[in-house]
Amino acid sequence: MRTLNISISDFEYNQFGINNDKLSFTEFVDIVNKELSKQMLNKCVLWMK
């Protein structure tokens, strides 16, 4: 297994609700997908107004 280190700001760490310094790649992708989905949903809601 390989290890990949990713650096993010404290703001992003808190924004994504990350509470663990070690995540599997799948966990990381899930967290990012959820955040991107929220952002896209917000854009759609704003567009519909």
C-alpha positions as a Markdown table, in Angstrom:
| # | Residue | x | y | z |
|---|---|---|---|---|
| 1 | Met | 0.0 | 0.0 | 0.0 |
| 2 | Arg | 1.2 | 3.5 | -0.8 |
| 3 | Thr | 0.8 | 6.6 | 1.3 |
| 4 | Leu | -0.2 | 9.9 | -0.1 |
| 5 | Asn | 0.2 | 13.1 | 1.9 |
| 6 | Ile | -2.2 | 16.0 | 1.1 |
| 7 | Ser | -1.9 | 19.4 | 2.8 |
| 8 | Ile | -5.1 | 21.5 | 3.3 |
| 9 | Ser | -5.7 | 24.7 | 5.2 |
| 10 | Asp | -7.3 | 24.8 | 8.7 |
| 11 | Phe | -10.3 | 26.4 | 7.1 |
| 12 | Glu | -10.7 | 23.5 | 4.6 |
| 13 | Tyr | -10.1 | 21.0 | 7.4 |
| 14 | Asn | -13.0 | 22.5 | 9.4 |
| 15 | Gln | -15.2 | 23.1 | 6.3 |
| 16 | Phe | -15.0 | 19.5 | 5.3 |
| 17 | Gly | -15.7 | 18.3 | 8.8 |
| 18 | Ile | -12.6 | 16.2 | 8.9 |
| 19 | Asn | -11.9 | 14.9 | 12.4 |
| 20 | Asn | -9.1 | 12.4 | 11.7 |
| 21 | Asp | -5.5 | 13.1 | 10.5 |
| 22 | Lys | -5.4 | 9.7 | 8.7 |
| 23 | Leu | -8.1 | 8.8 | 6.2 |
| 24 | Ser | -8.3 | 6.2 | 3.5 |
| 25 | Phe | -8.4 | 7.5 | 0.0 |
| 26 | Thr | -12.0 | 6.3 | -0.2 |
| 27 | Glu | -12.9 | 8.3 | 2.9 |
| 28 | Phe | -11.2 | 11.4 | 1.5 |
| 29 | Val | -13.0 | 11.1 | -1.8 |
| 30 | Asp | -16.4 | 10.6 | 0.0 |
| 31 | Ile | -15.8 | 13.8 | 2.0 |
| 32 | Val | -14.8 | 15.8 | -1.1 |
| 33 | Asn | -17.8 | 14.5 | -3.1 |
| 34 | Lys | -20.2 | 15.4 | -0.3 |
| 35 | Glu | -18.9 | 18.9 | -0.1 |
| 36 | Leu | -19.0 | 19.3 | -3.9 |
| 37 | Ser | -22.5 | 18.0 | -4.0 |
| 38 | Lys | -23.6 | 20.6 | -1.3 |
| 39 | Gln | -22.0 | 23.4 | -3.3 |
| 40 | Met | -23.7 | 22.3 | -6.5 |
| 41 | Leu | -27.0 | 22.0 | -4.8 |
| 42 | Asn | -26.6 | 25.5 | -3.3 |
| 43 | Lys | -25.9 | 26.9 | -6.8 |
| 44 | Cys | -29.0 | 25.2 | -8.2 |
| 45 | Val | -31.2 | 26.6 | -5.4 |
| 46 | Leu | -29.8 | 30.1 | -6.0 |
| 47 | Trp | -30.3 | 29.7 | -9.7 |
| 48 | Met | -33.9 | 28.7 | -9.3 |
| 49 | Lys | -34.7 | 31.8 | -7.2 |
